[in-house]
Amino acid sequence: MKQITVLVVDPVGLHARPATVAVSAASRFKCDVKVAFKGRSVNMKSIMGVMSLGIPTQSEVTISCEGDDEQDAIKTIEDVLRTQKVIK
């Protein structure tokens, strides 16, 4: 399993537009992808799950990937969120 903990820096938090891009990126991989916030972990391939976390700015979240392509998945998702200027 690969995991990273990142800080959400977007002033609006993890809102719909970057969440949709992240979910799309996660969905391209076979491995299980989860995002955790305040003790709740959801499938990062589900926009409803990700949005249900209500992640505000200046929050730490943990993204984890487990499976055959976990290394590629975690790097791609991190890159997408950095490109969207959501995380630091």
PASEBA-1860 file (N, C-alpha, C; in nm, 3 decimals):
! residues 88
1> MKQITVLV> 0.085/-0.118/0.000/0.000/0.000/0.000/0.089/0.124/0.000 ~ 0.052/0.221/-0.079/0.119/0.351/-0.085/0.022/0.455/-0.032 ~ 0.074/0.550/0.045/-0.014/0.657/0.092/0.064/0.786/0.109 ~ -0.008/0.897/0.095/0.049/1.029/0.116/-0.049/1.110/0.200 ~ 0.005/1.200/0.279/-0.078/1.295/0.353/-0.044/1.433/0.299 ~ -0.147/1.505/0.258/-0.128/1.635/0.194/-0.215/1.741/0.262 ~ -0.179/1.866/0.240/-0.253/1.979/0.295/-0.336/2.043/0.184 ~ -0.466/2.056/0.205/-0.554/2.122/0.108/-0.537/2.272/0.126
9> VDPVGLHA> -0.494/2.341/0.019/-0.468/2.485/0.027/-0.563/2.569/-0.056 ~ -0.645/2.507/-0.138/-0.744/2.583/-0.215/-0.834/2.657/-0.116 ~ -0.856/2.788/-0.136/-0.938/2.864/-0.042/-1.079/2.809/-0.021 ~ -1.130/2.736/-0.119/-1.265/2.680/-0.109/-1.261/2.536/-0.059 ~ -1.143/2.480/-0.041/-1.130/2.340/-0.002/-1.134/2.250/-0.124 ~ -1.161/2.124/-0.103/-1.170/2.029/-0.215/-1.312/2.036/-0.269 ~ -1.334/2.128/-0.361/-1.468/2.152/-0.415/-1.491/2.070/-0.542 ~ -1.606/2.085/-0.602/-1.654/1.996/-0.709/-1.560/1.984/-0.829
17> RPATVAVS> -1.511/2.095/-0.880/-1.431/2.088/-1.003/-1.303/2.006/-0.984 ~ -1.216/2.039/-0.887/-1.096/1.956/-0.872/-1.127/1.816/-0.821 ~ -1.233/1.800/-0.745/-1.271/1.666/-0.699/-1.308/1.579/-0.819 ~ -1.378/1.636/-0.915/-1.416/1.561/-1.036/-1.292/1.519/-1.114 ~ -1.195/1.608/-1.125/-1.071/1.576/-1.196/-0.995/1.465/-1.122 ~ -0.990/1.474/-0.989/-0.920/1.372/-0.910/-0.990/1.236/-0.919 ~ -1.122/1.236/-0.913/-1.200/1.112/-0.925/-1.176/1.049/-1.062 ~ -1.174/1.131/-1.164/-1.149/1.082/-1.300/-1.010/1.019/-1.308
25> AASRFKCD> -0.910/1.083/-1.249/-0.774/1.029/-1.249/-0.769/0.897/-1.173 ~ -0.832/0.891/-1.056/-0.831/0.770/-0.975/-0.901/0.654/-1.047 ~ -1.004/0.685/-1.121/-1.084/0.582/-1.189/-1.009/0.512/-1.301 ~ -0.898/0.569/-1.345/-0.820/0.508/-1.454/-0.737/0.390/-1.406 ~ -0.729/0.370/-1.276/-0.642/0.266/-1.222/-0.722/0.151/-1.163 ~ -0.661/0.032/-1.164/-0.727/-0.088/-1.113/-0.724/-0.095/-0.961 ~ -0.623/-0.036/-0.901/-0.606/-0.048/-0.756/-0.718/0.024/-0.680 ~ -0.731/-0.011/-0.552/-0.826/0.059/-0.464/-0.764/0.193/-0.427
33> VKVAFKGR> -0.842/0.299/-0.437/-0.796/0.434/-0.403/-0.892/0.491/-0.300 ~ -0.837/0.533/-0.187/-0.919/0.589/-0.079/-0.867/0.727/-0.042 ~ -0.957/0.812/0.005/-0.918/0.940/0.064/-0.980/0.944/0.203 ~ -0.899/0.984/0.301/-0.944/0.986/0.441/-0.934/1.127/0.498 ~ -1.038/1.163/0.575/-1.043/1.294/0.640/-1.124/1.280/0.768 ~ -1.066/1.324/0.878/-1.133/1.321/1.009/-1.190/1.184/1.044 ~ -1.111/1.081/1.021/-1.152/0.947/1.060/-1.244/0.875/0.962 ~ -1.285/0.943/0.855/-1.370/0.879/0.753/-1.287/0.852/0.629
41> SVNMKSIM> -1.303/0.736/0.572/-1.232/0.699/0.450/-1.335/0.661/0.344 ~ -1.320/0.717/0.225/-1.415/0.687/0.117/-1.339/0.648/-0.010 ~ -1.410/0.583/-0.099/-1.357/0.546/-0.229/-1.333/0.672/-0.311 ~ -1.209/0.695/-0.352/-1.178/0.816/-0.428/-1.224/0.806/-0.573 ~ -1.282/0.694/-0.612/-1.338/0.680/-0.746/-1.484/0.721/-0.748 ~ -1.536/0.765/-0.634/-1.676/0.805/-0.621/-1.685/0.955/-0.590 ~ -1.740/1.032/-0.683/-1.753/1.176/-0.660/-1.843/1.203/-0.540 ~ -1.947/1.125/-0.523/-2.036/1.145/-0.409/-1.963/1.119/-0.277
49> GVMSLGIP> -1.880/1.015/-0.276/-1.803/0.986/-0.156/-1.706/1.097/-0.122 ~ -1.631/1.142/-0.222/-1.533/1.249/-0.200/-1.602/1.377/-0.153 ~ -1.710/1.415/-0.219/-1.779/1.538/-0.182/-1.844/1.527/-0.044 ~ -1.883/1.405/-0.005/-1.948/1.388/0.126/-1.853/1.417/0.242 ~ -1.723/1.415/0.216/-1.626/1.445/0.322/-1.624/1.593/0.358 ~ -1.665/1.679/0.265/-1.670/1.823/0.293/-1.535/1.877/0.338 ~ -1.430/1.852/0.262/-1.294/1.887/0.302/-1.269/2.037/0.283 ~ -1.251/2.111/0.394/-1.226/2.255/0.384/-1.077/2.286/0.363
57> TQSEVTIS> -1.048/2.412/0.335/-0.909/2.454/0.319/-0.832/2.435/0.450 ~ -0.701/2.420/0.436/-0.609/2.400/0.548/-0.635/2.270/0.624 ~ -0.687/2.171/0.554/-0.711/2.039/0.613/-0.610/1.939/0.560 ~ -0.569/1.847/0.645/-0.483/1.738/0.602/-0.571/1.620/0.563 ~ -0.541/1.563/0.448/-0.611/1.442/0.403/-0.506/1.338/0.368 ~ -0.545/1.213/0.379/-0.457/1.103/0.343/-0.517/1.029/0.225 ~ -0.435/1.013/0.123/-0.476/0.940/0.003/-0.397/0.810/0.002 ~ -0.466/0.698/-0.014/-0.398/0.569/-0.015/-0.441/0.487/-0.136
65> CEGDDEQD> -0.346/0.412/-0.187/-0.370/0.324/-0.302/-0.317/0.186/-0.268 ~ -0.394/0.084/-0.304/-0.351/-0.053/-0.279/-0.389/-0.140/-0.397 ~ -0.286/-0.202/-0.457/-0.310/-0.289/-0.571/-0.193/-0.285/-0.667 ~ -0.211/-0.351/-0.780/-0.102/-0.367/-0.877/-0.040/-0.236/-0.925 ~ -0.121/-0.136/-0.953/-0.070/-0.011/-1.010/-0.070/0.104/-0.908 ~ -0.054/0.069/-0.780/-0.064/0.169/-0.673/0.038/0.282/-0.686 ~ 0.161/0.251/-0.727/0.264/0.355/-0.738/0.226/0.459/-0.844 ~ 0.185/0.411/-0.961/0.143/0.504/-1.067/0.020/0.583/-1.026
73> AIKTIEDV> -0.072/0.518/-0.959/-0.196/0.584/-0.919/-0.169/0.697/-0.821 ~ -0.092/0.672/-0.718/-0.070/0.775/-0.616/0.004/0.894/-0.674 ~ 0.100/0.867/-0.764/0.175/0.977/-0.827/0.085/1.059/-0.917 ~ 0.003/0.993/-0.997/-0.087/1.063/-1.088/-0.188/1.149/-1.012 ~ -0.248/1.093/-0.909/-0.348/1.168/-0.831/-0.283/1.288/-0.763 ~ -0.165/1.268/-0.705/-0.094/1.380/-0.642/-0.063/1.489/-0.745 ~ -0.013/1.448/-0.862/0.018/1.545/-0.968/-0.105/1.622/-1.012 ~ -0.218/1.553/-1.027/-0.342/1.618/-1.069/-0.386/1.721/-0.966
81> LRTQKVIK> -0.383/1.685/-0.839/-0.425/1.778/-0.735/-0.330/1.897/-0.722 ~ -0.201/1.875/-0.745/-0.105/1.987/-0.742/-0.127/2.078/-0.863 ~ -0.152/2.020/-0.979/-0.178/2.100/-1.099/-0.303/2.185/-1.081 ~ -0.403/2.131/-1.014/-0.527/2.204/-0.987/-0.510/2.305/-0.872 ~ -0.390/2.307/-0.813/-0.358/2.397/-0.700/-0.448/2.373/-0.578 ~ -0.483/2.247/-0.559/-0.567/2.210/-0.445/-0.482/2.174/-0.324 ~ -0.367/2.109/-0.349/-0.282/2.066/-0.239/-0.145/2.131/-0.248 ~ -0.077/2.123/-0.135/0.060/2.174/-0.129/0.150/2.064/-0.079
END
